[in-house]
């Protein structure tokens, strides 16, 4: 019968009681043995151990087991403060985020202006009396600027009359190029644009086209007035009295103020050159 095995010394009891731990990999891929893992675990208990020693919570003689037991209260306290700090941060986070990423104050809606306020006020008629006395139909010529919405009656290179106009809108632009006055008619009426009127002369439909619209039963077409008409093309484009809203708005003709149209009419003749440019 064999002799009894001698008791292991106290310093070897820890390794015998602990089960074998498999070797594992760290995040960086470095292999760690069970001994190194135990050292790392004990390293994290050092702050709790120091706190317990400061408060005289540890016995005079202790092994690794009292160390682990004594570290528990400090660990629970530390976790309590960790959770308290986390709850405080969670509570504070919305106010901080709101202060950093606060929504901008919305701008007030702009005040809408009336349509009449948006109409460009054109410069009035400018007449040179000195040049007007010298002007004759044989020496006169006309130049129209679409971009400036102005018409000029010229004597050589000098401007005798400078008048605002309203040329053709984008859908029906005024043709550009060199023309001549083909016809002069003081009381001209359009053969294309006008109104449908009944037998009593009352307007049934306003602003119609005889080429497109059909007259209702009992009505007839009456062409729009084009006083002081000066024809430029065979298609009916000419210069005459009309409404000036401050921009290009006609069906192709060149609208003018009544006073300017009359002066142009009286100082040109059939055959007077007319240049219409952008």
C-alpha positions in Angstrom: 0.0 0.0 0.0 1.4 3.3 -1.1 2.1 6.2 1.3 -0.4 9.0 1.5 0.3 11.9 -0.7 1.7 14.9 1.1 -0.5 18.0 1.2 0.3 20.6 -1.4 1.7 23.9 -0.1 -0.8 26.8 0.2 0.8 28.7 -2.7 -0.2 25.9 -5.1 -3.8 25.4 -4.0 -5.1 28.2 -6.3 -3.8 26.6 -9.5 -5.3 23.2 -8.4 -8.8 24.5 -7.6 -9.1 26.5 -10.8 -10.3 24.6 -13.9 -8.1 24.7 -16.9 -8.9 27.6 -19.2 -8.6 27.4 -22.9 -6.2 29.7 -24.7 -8.1 32.6 -26.3 -7.3 35.4 -28.8 -7.4 39.1 -28.0 -8.8 41.7 -30.3 -5.4 42.4 -31.7 -4.9 38.7 -32.4 -2.2 38.0 -29.7 -2.6 34.7 -27.8 -3.0 35.0 -24.0 -2.6 32.1 -21.5 -4.9 31.6 -18.6 -2.3 33.0 -16.2 -2.1 36.3 -18.2 -5.9 36.4 -18.2 -6.0 36.1 -14.4 -3.3 38.8 -14.1 -5.4 41.1 -16.2 -8.5 40.4 -14.1 -6.6 41.2 -10.9 -5.2 44.3 -12.5 -8.7 45.7 -12.8 -9.4 45.1 -9.1 -6.5 47.2 -7.9 -8.6 50.4 -7.7 -11.2 48.7 -5.6 -8.6 47.1 -3.4 -6.9 50.4 -2.8 -10.3 51.9 -1.8 -11.0 49.1 0.6 -7.6 49.4 2.1 -8.1 53.1 2.6 -11.3 52.5 4.5 -9.7 49.6 6.6 -12.1 47.1 5.2 -9.5 44.4 4.6 -8.2 42.0 7.3 -4.6 42.0 8.3 -3.9 38.5 6.8 -5.6 37.8 3.6 -5.2 35.6 0.6 -6.5 36.0 -3.0 -10.0 35.0 -1.8 -10.4 37.8 0.7 -9.1 40.1 -2.0 -11.9 39.1 -4.3 -14.5 39.3 -1.5 -13.3 42.7 -0.4 -13.4 44.1 -3.9 -17.1 43.3 -4.4 -18.6 46.2 -2.3 -16.3 48.7 -4.1 -17.2 47.2 -7.5 -20.9 47.6 -6.7 -20.4 51.1 -5.6 -18.4 51.9 -8.7 -21.1 50.4 -10.9 -23.7 52.5 -9.1 -21.9 55.7 -9.8 -21.3 54.6 -13.4 -25.1 54.0 -13.9 -25.8 57.3 -12.2 -23.4 59.2 -14.5 -24.9 57.4 -17.5 -28.4 58.4 -16.5 -27.3 62.0 -16.1 -25.7 62.1 -19.5 -28.8 60.5 -21.1 -30.9 63.2 -19.4 -28.6 66.0 -20.4 -28.1 64.8 -24.0 -31.4 66.1 -25.4 -30.9 69.6 -24.1 -27.4 69.7 -25.4 -28.4 68.4 -28.8 -31.3 70.9 -28.9 -28.9 73.8 -28.1 -26.4 72.7 -30.8 -28.9 71.8 -33.5 -31.7 74.1 -32.7 -34.1 74.7 -35.6 -33.7 78.1 -37.3 -36.4 80.6 -36.8 -38.7 80.6 -39.8 -38.7 83.7 -41.9 -41.9 85.7 -42.2 -43.8 85.4 -45.5 -43.1 88.3 -47.8 -46.0 90.7 -48.3 -47.7 90.1 -51.6 -47.8 93.2 -53.9 -50.7 94.1 -56.1 -50.4 93.4 -59.8 -50.4 97.2 -60.6 -47.3 97.6 -58.4 -45.4 95.0 -60.5 -46.0 96.9 -63.8 -42.9 98.8 -64.9 -43.5 102.5 -65.1 -42.1 103.6 -68.4 -40.5 106.9 -69.0 -42.9 109.5 -70.5 -42.7 110.9 -74.0 -39.7 113.1 -74.7 -40.0 115.6 -77.5 -37.4 118.1 -78.8 -39.4 121.2 -80.0 -36.4 122.6 -81.8 -35.9 119.5 -83.9 -39.7 119.0 -84.4 -39.9 122.3 -86.2 -37.2 121.3 -88.7 -38.6 117.8 -89.3 -40.4 117.0 -92.6 -41.9 113.7 -93.8 -39.1 113.4 -96.4 -36.4 113.6 -93.8 -38.0 111.5 -91.1 -37.2 107.9 -90.2 -38.3 105.6 -87.4 -36.4 103.2 -85.2 -38.0 100.8 -82.7 -36.1 99.0 -79.8 -37.8 95.9 -78.6 -35.5 95.5 -75.6 -35.9 99.1 -74.4 -39.6 99.2 -75.4 -39.1 102.6 -77.0 -39.8 104.1 -80.5 -37.7 107.0 -81.9 -38.6 109.4 -84.6 -35.3 110.6 -86.0 -34.0 113.5 -88.0 -30.7 112.2 -89.3 -29.1 110.8 -86.2 -30.9 113.1 -83.8 -33.9 112.0 -81.8 -36.9 114.2 -82.3 -39.5 112.1 -80.4 -38.7 109.4 -77.9 -41.9 107.4 -76.9 -42.6 104.3 -74.8 -44.3 101.4 -76.7 -45.6 97.9 -76.1 -44.5 95.4 -78.7 -45.6 91.8 -79.4 -45.6 89.3 -76.6 -43.5 86.1 -76.7 -46.3 84.1 -78.3 -46.8 86.7 -81.1 -43.6 88.7 -81.3 -43.2 91.8 -83.4 -41.1 91.0 -86.5 -37.7 92.6 -86.6 -35.9 94.0 -89.6 -36.1 96.9 -92.1 -39.6 98.0 -93.2 -41.4 100.9 -94.8 -44.7 102.6 -93.9 -47.1 100.9 -96.3 -50.3 102.6 -95.3 -51.6 105.4 -93.1 -55.1 105.2 -91.7 -56.3 107.5 -89.0 -59.5 105.6 -88.0 -58.3 102.0 -88.8 -60.0 98.9 -87.3 -58.4 95.5 -87.1 -59.7 92.8 -89.4 -58.4 90.0 -87.1 -58.8 91.1 -83.4 -61.8 92.6 -81.8 -65.1 91.8 -80.1 -68.4 89.9 -80.8 -71.3 92.4 -80.4 -75.0 91.9 -80.6 -77.5 93.9 -82.7 -77.6 96.7 -80.0 -73.9 97.1 -80.1 -73.3 95.4 -76.7 -70.2 93.3 -76.3 -70.9 89.6 -75.9 -67.3 88.4 -76.1 -64.3 90.6 -75.9 -60.8 90.1 -77.3 -61.5 87.5 -79.9 -59.8 86.5 -83.1 -61.9 86.3 -86.3 -59.5 83.6 -87.6 -60.0 81.3 -84.6 -63.2 82.1 -82.6 -66.7 81.5 -83.9 -69.3 84.2 -83.4 -72.3 83.2 -81.2 -75.7 83.3 -82.7 -77.0 86.8 -83.1 -73.6 88.5 -82.9 -71.2 89.9 -85.4 -67.4 90.7 -85.4 -66.3 94.3 -84.8 -62.6 95.0 -85.2 -60.6 96.7 -82.5 -59.8 100.4 -83.0 -56.3 101.2 -84.1 -56.2 104.9 -84.3 -53.3 106.6 -86.1 -52.4 103.3 -87.8 -49.2 103.0 -89.8 -48.9 99.6 -91.5 -45.5 98.0 -91.7 -46.2 94.5 -93.1 -48.8 92.9 -95.3 -49.9 90.7 -92.4 -51.3 93.7 -90.5 -48.5 94.6 -88.2 -48.3 98.3 -87.7 -47.9 101.2 -85.2 -51.0 102.6 -83.6 -52.6 103.8 -80.3 -53.0 101.1 -77.6 -52.7 100.2 -74.0 -49.1 100.2 -72.5 -48.8 97.9 -69.4 -45.0 98.5 -69.3 -44.0 95.3 -71.1 -44.5 93.5 -74.4 -48.2 92.5 -74.5 -49.6 93.0 -78.0 -50.4 90.5 -80.7 -47.5 91.7 -82.8 -48.3 95.4 -83.4 -46.4 98.3 -81.8 -48.7 100.1 -79.4 -48.1 103.8 -78.6 -49.5 106.5 -76.5 -52.1 108.6 -78.3 -50.1 111.8 -78.3 -46.9 110.1 -79.6 -48.9 108.1 -82.3 -50.4 111.3 -83.6 -47.1 113.1 -83.9 -45.5 110.1 -85.6 -48.5 109.8 -88.0 -48.3 113.5 -88.9 -44.5 113.6 -89.6 -44.1 110.4 -91.7 -45.4 109.4 -95.1 -46.0 106.2 -97.0 -42.5 104.9 -97.7 -40.8 106.3 -94.6 -38.1 103.7 -93.5 -38.7 101.9 -90.3 -36.1 99.7 -88.5 -37.3 97.3 -85.8 -34.4 95.8 -83.7 -33.8 93.9 -80.5 
